Amino acid sequence: MERYYQPEIECASQDQIRAWQSERLVKQVQNVWDHVPMYRKRMEEKGLTPGDIQSVDDLHKLPFIEKDDLRDQYPYGLLARPLADCVRIQSTSGTTGRRVVAFYTQHDIDLWEDCCARAIVAAGGTKEDVCHVCYGYGLFTGGPGLNGGSHKVGCLTLPMSSGNTERQIQFMTDLGSTILCCTPSYAAYLAESIIERGVRDKIKLKAGIFGAEAWTEEMRHDIEEKLGIKAYDIYGLTEISGPGVSFECSEQTGMHVNEDHFIAEIINPKTGEVLPEGEKGELVFTSITKEAFPLLRYRTRDICVLSRKKCSCGRTHVKMSKPLGRSDDMLIVKGVNVFPSQIETVLMNQGYAANYQIIVDRVNNSDTIEVQVEMTPEMFSDSLGAVAKKEKELVSGLKAMLGIYADVKLVNPKSIARSEGKAVRVVDKRNLYKG
Ligand code: DLL
């Protein structure tokens, strides 16, 4: 079991972690200076040479890099190794703009899978487990990452990929899956389907490793209760490797960043200033061990808090909070910042499942926001008056949370499309009127 629990690394002292980071950062800076023209140019523009970066304390001197830089350099501009040394590409799931592709040498694949293996072990995984992976396989990193991690732990791995819920449940019951890996929205859908089919007592799941999209604590409790499991969060992004950049342990109070591979910083998204531990801001990562596609100070757009508080699991690597939203997912409605997660919290606190959609529009020059949420099956047979009362309760709950009026529409059960991957919760019609 302990194969991928590496206490000498995961429980190392802060001094040791800093020493590893400094040594690896210095090497990585020299590497990109030598091999990636864009980095050399950016550093020169700031009057920097590799010699200016002596330790992690100098990290803040380096320029940031952003998603647009990756798009501009598409496809090969940021490669730090000859293409012949690369064995894989993966790509982001973004639907707008040019896709971003990331390259991996075999060493990069290995370290990525090691990170996923650590996540599985932290969720209680051992070689006795049956690990059911229904993240998508292919260009998306979810399936390949957790698949590789599961192999390393020695679990029996079911490479299910996403979709075909009937078959997922069949295999889950026939083969006794014990660990489920998928997006939280798909886990919620699977839970709903398992209960509907009356096979809850036939499943042997004990843990779920859910990530790739934002989900609230309320949703965690709902899934845990419906499936009778412990649900662990896992975070990552294609640009930095994929899932496993950070993962939750038994304490379930944030995700340990694999600090021997990635340096995390929190910055003020407006000014770029580095913020002290405990302050909320944009998460920035530097990959210090990657060969093919190393990114220095990559702005994730995810809004988080970092904490070095002692963790009961013994791991010492810094913990990041669940992303509190993405700076580019935040909606500004009537001048007020609205995060979809705030809406989800209100819905789930009032007993609804996480099947909802947020529709933002502009009518007569004023923003409107409508939340459509499915009635529970019990409510479906209620009188119109009872439904109107429930809608009112939701409107006042949302007003208290967001500070603005949001229209609420209770819709028929099952009328909102279920997602097999990342759920699309927001339809911002205002974008249609732009340009
Ligand atoms: O979503 C990698 C992944 C796969 C992570 C499976 C976890 C599990 P991308 O498609 O590149 O990669 O999307 C990365 O997804 O910047 C976050 O905004 C969001 N995200 C990822 N994990 C979480 C999470 C994969 N646990 C983007 N909570 C990131 C909230 C998450 N958001």
Residues whose N, C-alpha, C, O or C-beta is under 5 A from the ligand:
A	BS01	DLL	T92 S93 T141 G142 F210 G211 A212 E213 A214 W215 D233 I234 Y235 G236 L237 T238 G242 P243 T300 D302 P323 R326
